[in-house]
Amino acid sequence: MRRHSAALAFDVNALEAELALLIDRYGVPVRAEITDLRGKYGDQCGDRIRVSRYIADTRNALDTVRHEYAHAVADRKHGSKDGHGRLWKKLAAEMGARPSSRGRGMLVNVPLREPQCLRCRRRYLPLARVPRRARCPGCGHRKITWTAIVGVRFQHSKP
């Protein structure tokens, strides 16, 4: 499993062991990476599973690995492109994952980012969508970038 250099709130060895058991049982090899996913726990594409480094505990990280591996098995072994359909739910439950499309708990220490004008340094709301060719309302400059700000965002999902 490719690791991120910063300290994690979950046990990477437990994730590696669980993934090895799943691969042995279902026969679908995948690569796992710990990445900077900020808005979700993980995702799966082809032979790769990505897990957010911001997951708060090992239980949710293990559930994410099982969830994404169920997608890999449904897609690569059974040819299913049905997302969270019946086959995926069956596989996820069989693997010990919650057969739901959303994680529970929270993501911790997610850095906030917000759009900022490069000329006048005016900042905008972090949730605002800034088009590529947007002009700064303050100075009219066309170069706007996303910058990190001091602070963290705690994301809770419904139980």
C-alpha positions as CSV (number, residue, x, y, z in Angstrom):
1,M,0.0,0.0,0.0
2,R,1.4,3.4,-1.0
3,R,1.5,5.5,2.1
4,H,1.3,9.2,2.7
5,S,4.1,10.8,4.6
6,A,2.0,12.5,7.3
7,A,0.8,10.7,10.5
8,L,-2.5,8.9,10.1
9,A,-5.4,8.4,12.5
10,F,-5.8,4.7,11.4
11,D,-3.7,1.5,11.3
12,V,-2.3,1.1,7.8
13,N,-1.1,-2.5,8.7
14,A,-4.6,-3.5,9.5
15,L,-5.7,-2.2,6.1
16,E,-2.9,-4.0,4.3
17,A,-3.8,-7.3,6.1
18,E,-7.5,-6.9,5.3
19,L,-6.9,-6.2,1.6
20,A,-4.5,-9.2,1.4
21,L,-7.3,-11.5,2.8
22,L,-9.8,-10.0,0.4
23,I,-7.5,-10.5,-2.6
24,D,-6.8,-14.1,-1.6
25,R,-10.5,-14.8,-1.2
26,Y,-11.9,-13.1,-4.3
27,G,-8.9,-13.2,-6.6
28,V,-9.1,-9.7,-7.9
29,P,-5.7,-8.0,-7.4
30,V,-5.7,-4.2,-6.7
31,R,-3.3,-1.6,-5.6
32,A,-4.2,0.6,-2.7
33,E,-3.0,4.1,-2.1
34,I,-3.5,6.6,0.8
35,T,-4.3,9.9,-0.8
36,D,-5.5,13.4,-0.1
37,L,-9.1,12.8,-0.9
38,R,-11.0,15.5,0.9
39,G,-14.7,15.1,0.2
40,K,-15.0,11.3,0.5
41,Y,-13.5,8.3,2.3
42,G,-12.3,6.5,-0.8
43,D,-12.8,5.5,-4.4
44,Q,-12.0,2.7,-6.9
45,C,-11.0,2.9,-10.5
46,G,-9.7,-0.2,-12.4
47,D,-7.0,-1.9,-10.4
48,R,-6.6,0.9,-7.9
49,I,-8.3,1.7,-4.6
50,R,-7.7,5.1,-3.0
51,V,-8.3,5.7,0.7
52,S,-8.5,9.2,2.2
53,R,-5.7,9.9,4.7
54,Y,-8.2,12.1,6.6
55,I,-10.3,9.1,7.9
56,A,-10.6,9.4,11.6
57,D,-10.3,5.8,12.7
58,T,-9.3,2.3,11.7
59,R,-12.9,0.9,11.7
60,N,-14.0,3.4,9.1
61,A,-10.8,2.9,7.1
62,L,-11.4,-0.9,7.0
63,D,-15.0,-0.4,6.0
64,T,-13.8,1.9,3.2
65,V,-11.3,-0.7,1.9
66,R,-14.0,-3.4,1.9
67,H,-16.5,-1.0,0.2
68,E,-14.1,-0.1,-2.6
69,Y,-12.9,-3.7,-3.0
70,A,-16.5,-4.8,-3.4
71,H,-16.7,-2.3,-6.3
72,A,-13.5,-3.8,-7.8
73,V,-14.9,-7.3,-7.6
74,A,-18.3,-6.3,-9.0
75,D,-16.6,-4.5,-11.9
76,R,-13.6,-6.6,-12.8
77,K,-14.8,-10.1,-11.9
78,H,-18.5,-9.8,-12.8
79,G,-18.5,-7.0,-15.3
80,S,-21.1,-5.0,-13.3
81,K,-21.2,-1.2,-13.8
82,D,-24.2,-0.8,-11.5
83,G,-22.5,1.2,-8.8
84,H,-24.2,0.5,-5.5
85,G,-26.6,-2.0,-7.1
86,R,-27.7,-5.5,-5.9
87,L,-24.5,-7.3,-6.8
88,W,-22.4,-4.7,-5.1
89,K,-24.6,-4.7,-1.9
90,K,-24.3,-8.6,-1.8
91,L,-20.5,-8.5,-2.2
92,A,-20.1,-5.6,0.3
93,A,-22.2,-7.4,3.0
94,E,-20.3,-10.6,2.3
95,M,-17.0,-8.8,2.8
96,G,-18.2,-7.2,6.1
97,A,-18.7,-3.7,4.8
98,R,-21.8,-1.6,5.4
99,P,-23.7,-1.9,2.1
100,S,-24.3,1.8,1.9
101,S,-23.0,4.5,-0.3
102,R,-21.8,6.9,2.4
103,G,-19.3,6.6,5.2
104,R,-20.0,7.3,8.8
105,G,-18.0,9.3,11.3
106,M,-15.8,12.1,10.2
107,L,-12.8,13.2,8.2
108,V,-10.3,15.0,10.4
109,N,-7.8,17.8,9.7
110,V,-9.0,18.5,6.2
111,P,-7.2,21.7,5.1
112,L,-9.6,24.4,3.9
113,R,-8.9,25.9,0.5
114,E,-10.4,29.1,-0.9
115,P,-10.2,31.0,-4.2
116,Q,-7.9,34.1,-4.0
117,C,-7.0,36.8,-6.5
118,L,-3.2,36.7,-7.3
119,R,-3.0,40.5,-7.7
120,C,-5.1,42.1,-4.9
121,R,-5.2,39.0,-2.6
122,R,-8.9,39.2,-2.2
123,R,-10.4,36.0,-0.9
124,Y,-13.8,34.5,-1.7
125,L,-16.0,32.0,0.1
126,P,-14.4,28.5,0.1
127,L,-17.6,26.9,-1.3
128,A,-17.8,29.4,-4.2
129,R,-17.3,27.9,-7.7
130,V,-14.9,30.1,-9.6
131,P,-14.9,29.7,-13.3
132,R,-11.5,29.4,-15.0
133,R,-11.9,32.8,-16.7
134,A,-13.4,34.6,-13.8
135,R,-12.4,38.2,-13.0
136,C,-11.7,39.4,-9.5
137,P,-14.6,41.7,-8.5
138,G,-12.2,43.8,-6.6
139,C,-9.5,44.6,-9.2
140,G,-10.6,42.9,-12.4
141,H,-7.6,40.7,-12.6
142,R,-8.1,37.3,-14.4
143,K,-5.7,35.2,-12.3
144,I,-7.5,33.5,-9.4
145,T,-6.0,30.5,-7.6
146,W,-7.0,28.2,-4.8
147,T,-4.9,28.7,-1.6
148,A,-4.8,26.9,1.7
149,I,-6.0,28.8,4.7
150,V,-5.3,28.3,8.3
151,G,-7.9,26.0,9.9
152,V,-9.5,22.6,9.4
153,R,-12.9,21.3,8.4
154,F,-14.6,18.5,10.3
155,Q,-17.0,16.7,8.1
156,H,-19.8,14.7,9.8
157,S,-22.1,12.4,7.9
158,K,-25.5,11.4,9.2
159,P,-25.5,8.3,11.4
